[in-house]
């Protein structure tokens, strides 16, 4: 079947051909040009039609399937899923308003919104998905959290009308300061902590304050794609810098800002050794630069020794420590925070006040403060750390037993996913993803985290899967490879 898409138009807009193909098909589905139930071409046919590799075609289908736009029917093919709402695009007319340069940079970019939507869509029935990782709510202390919410509202709800300043509820900032002193060794003054609606909001606001148009900002490669977008949309120039098995490789960058995840590099899981952390601080001192220390995905640590954060080693007020509760609690709790050097507090609070004169989700902020102070949060972390540690070990053992000739797992002692390098050829990786999908198992292609070309790799999330599902999923991965050998 010949599929007509404005592929060349999307190639001009997106860096990679697989992204162009993904967006072209996605737009055709939303516009109704590809109605629900439409059978799509096989990857080999699609690749030939648009002059791309079969791997690029398969990767586009993987992304569409992960987001629920298409479904695979074994032995039959790939089809447009049912229930996808159409998004009519108004025609362009002469004299229509034009977006600012900032707005034009924002519209049409893929990234964090797409990733967030992936969490909201269920994979096809019977699929074991390692593609995402989230808190299994059956293991969350919901009754204790509900009690904290009741406490935060006050008797008869008298506290519901009381707001909080832009920097957030004082009780929560005090609770975070105490938590960081105990768990990270960070001496944080509550007056230097600002609460955000998720850590990404805090990062973007910091970029807007610290980055002038044309400034270079150092980021990890591979790294969190939201960092790249946030820097770009703030007018900065992202400067991807290589990561090896022990994290970011220090260099004498010509930049005034660095974003790094030293406690657990995202996505590889590497832990930055002490000598490299000190090298980064020496660089910041010599360049009069700031460092944003992203503590994302490092609260659950089941092995290894405690890591000294950059903020703990910083004696000159150059490190901004950014954390979040979205991974440790539940996705819908959009509470992040930043521990700021004293020199930045006033500017950050005033900037945040422009967006949010009254801090949002005050009830949840006060409930979280109560949950932390009364010990519920600490008990929850300990309980989930034991659970996740067992699931990580089950995944590690299963991969060593059944897939050690396919993937090399990066050693990990924290977080909710494992990064794994593919040990075969790039062409085989693309075919393998399709074979795995046919076997009813999905995983995340790690190429989305690379700003420069890198070796094929995958991320396997495990926090939401019980041990039997993990073992069954890895068995399907091994069987998918055997399927390929038969063709």
Number of C-alpha atoms within 10 A of each C-alpha: 10 9 12 12 15 14 16 13 11 18 17 11 13 16 11 12 22 22 21 22 27 21 23 20 26 18 19 16 22 18 15 14 14 18 18 18 14 15 18 20 17 16 22 14 16 21 18 12 14 16 11 15 18 20 22 22 26 24 24 22 25 25 22 20 24 24 20 21 22 27 23 21 12 11 7 9 14 20 20 23 20 14 11 15 11 14 11 10 9 6 7 8 7 6 6 8 8 8 11 9 10 12 11 12 15 16 9 11 14 15 16 15 10 12 16 13 12 19 16 10 13 13 20 18 7 9 15 21 25 23 20 21 18 19 18 14 11 7 12 16 14 11 9 13 19 13 13 22 19 15 17 23 19 12 10 8 11 10 15 13 9 10 16 17 18 22 26 25 23 19 17 25 26 17 20 24 20 20 18 14 15 11 12 16 17 21 14 22 17 18 15 19 27 26 30 26 18 20 22 21 17 21 24 18 17 22 21 19 14 17 19 13 13 12 19 22 24 23 26 28 25 26 25 22 20 18 23 23 19 21 25 21 20 23 19 21 19 21 20 18 18 18 19 12 14 16 26 25 16 17 11 12 16 13 18 18 23 22 19 25 29 27 26 26 27 27 23 29 26 24 22 24 15 15 9 16 22 15 15 21 23 15 21 22 14 10 15 13 18 21 22 24 22 24 20 23 24 22 22 21 22 19 11 10 8 11 18 17 22 25 26 16 15 17 10 12 15 23 25 22 23 25 24 24 20 20 20 23 22 14 15 10 18 21 24 21 25 26 29 25 20 13 11 17 17 13 12 20 20 14 16 23 15 10 11 15 16 18 21 20 18 22 23 20 25 25 23 26 22 22 25 20 18 13 10 16 21 15 14 17 16 15 14 21 21 14 16 24 20 16 22 26 14 18 24 21 15 18 23 16 13 17 19 16 13 20 19 17 22 14 15 22 20 24 28 29 26 23 24 21 17 19 16 14 11 14 13 14 22 20 18 22 23 22 20 21 23 19 21 21 25 25 21 20 21 21 17 15 20 18 21 11 9 12 13 19 21 25 22 24 23 25 24 20 20 15 17 10 15 26 20 14 26 23 18 22 26 20 17 22 19 13 15 14 8 6 5
